[in-house]
Amino acid sequence: MAKRLNVGRSKIRKIIRGNKLQRNNGHDILTEQKPKRNPKKKKKLDAFIPTMNELVEKYPKITGVRMFEELQTIGFEGSISLVREKLRKIRPVAKITPISRFETESGLHYGKNVIMVRNQI
């Protein structure tokens, strides 16, 4: 079969083993089994998120290093990269005011009425 379909033997074996239950019991739509969902894994940082939110409210410009140090004092054993990544998500984004560009006429400098004169030789 593998040579005829031009695939590896292990691929054929995997497909046959995967369909073994359907081969033995038949293909009935009513008895179709739902795939099991894996529960979400708990992350090291999950228990410290309320503390992070409090610190961000108290100190909006807190750095990732300082946040990491604060969390270590209360028992966090994860890495600083986890803290920095989560801090980027929960910190409010500062609104940047747009800068309007302007062009000055030739001879004018920064909008002032100063005429720049070239030195003539």
C-alpha angles and dihedrals in degrees: 000000000000093000093045093050092038094233134116124278092238090057091054091047091050093051093048093049091046092054096042094104093051091047093052098042102030131242106289118162092206094058095045111142119229116229115252116250119223113234116241113268118240112243126214092243098051094088092051100050095096089053090049091051091051092050092049091051091048096041111022093182096049113144126231092246093053092046089050091052092050092050092048090057090060095046109277110154101179130101130280091241090065090052094048093049093050092043090057089055098047101036114095113250113243113235112235116211111227118246114229112220121218135186124219126216117255110278094025121104120210093334095302119127093243116132114217109215122197118229108250118213 
